[in-house]
Amino acid sequence: MEEIEETPLISSTEERPPKTEKKLDEKEEPIIVNNSNLVDLKNACDDYIQKFFVNKAEFRQNNTHTDVKLVLGYLACGFALFGGYYGHITPFNEAKEMTIICIIAYFVLNTLLVLYSYIFEKEIIFVGDCMENDNKYTITIQTNTKRYSDIYNIVYEYVGKEKQDSSIKIRNSKYTFSKSFGNWFDVNGVMDIEKFETDLFEGLEIIKTGNKPHEQ
Amino acid sequence: MFEEEIRFLRKMNKRQLAQQILNFLMIISSALMVWKGLALYTNSESPIVVVLSGSMEPAFYRGDLLFLGMPDEPVRVGDICVFKIPGRDVPIVHRVIKLHDEKETGKQYILTKGDNNQVDDRGLYNPGQLWIHREHIVGKVRGFLPYIGIITILMNDYPQLKYVLIGFLGLYMLVNRE
């Protein structure tokens, strides 16, 4: 099976010359979403932010939140499916204890999962760190949208552990950035990746240097 | 047909893919656990069954949904019970018409008959079997809901329908986020 070419719709609406043909030219296929679906828009942006910080800004992604959730989730499913299978192969009355154990385990694990994402993960979509001459910088990105609103809020949190002589100086900064999805998606739902990257870079610079942006 | 869906799946990294599969599994396992919980709560192996025959008319018709429970008290004459005959998969819902309690052991000898049948169920039992016992009984009928079970009957009659439906639901779950 070969992918021959892109659909004509894309090539006709998007006749922009391939500008960012660096190392990732193959992966840089256009991102197209249904731009009347806020969830789609947010997901596309969230995904791209992760890609951006890993590929362009060279942060190492820390997947702890996702991994914890995956482990808890699969464990819960494992208990459920095992309980179902065990109940299937053993007579009802003999399987009762095992079924109770499985049900309790399933609900406990699910509760933990919900609590974890409520308490620890919140709206975090990216955690990553990078080393710059022995200084460790950790960045946390949270994003959210208000219901029925086209404004996408990106919250940057930056913790830098900078070595100065013998002591370690910890620098904390936080920066919130809000813009309408309309800035990055055209009428056909094609994402203007460059524009989005420019905005992300701007936020990154602000948070790194600690300079406040100029109010417009 | 599924080009877009396949493209969607291929674009994801392995954690996202694992998350999508997990979403799908979560739905199955939640349903399973609710069912099992209900089974424990009602003390009945399958707390909800569908009537497949007209043998209990006019009480129950084909496609009625029955809610079962298995209380601690013994079975009584007149109870409508769902029972399973050993070696046969499909349970039967009929009324208890004759019953003997053994004094020492408390073992019950039960004879059933469909309200709409001319004769009792001895012809339905295994050859030589005259009575059924409490351990064969899945539950007593506690309540019913008419017509809903038709969907189940259709899916049993046309298994392809079931697979197509499950397949589409699964695919939908896999390629949709949130």
Interface residues (C-beta under 8 A of the other chain):
Chain A: V39 N43 N63 T66 D67 K69 L70 G73 Y74 A76 C77 A80 L81 G83 G84 G87 F92 K96 T99 I100 C102 I103 Y106 F107
Chain B: R15 A18 Q19 L22 L25 M26 I28 S29 S30 L32 M33 K36 G37 A39 L40 E45 R177 E178
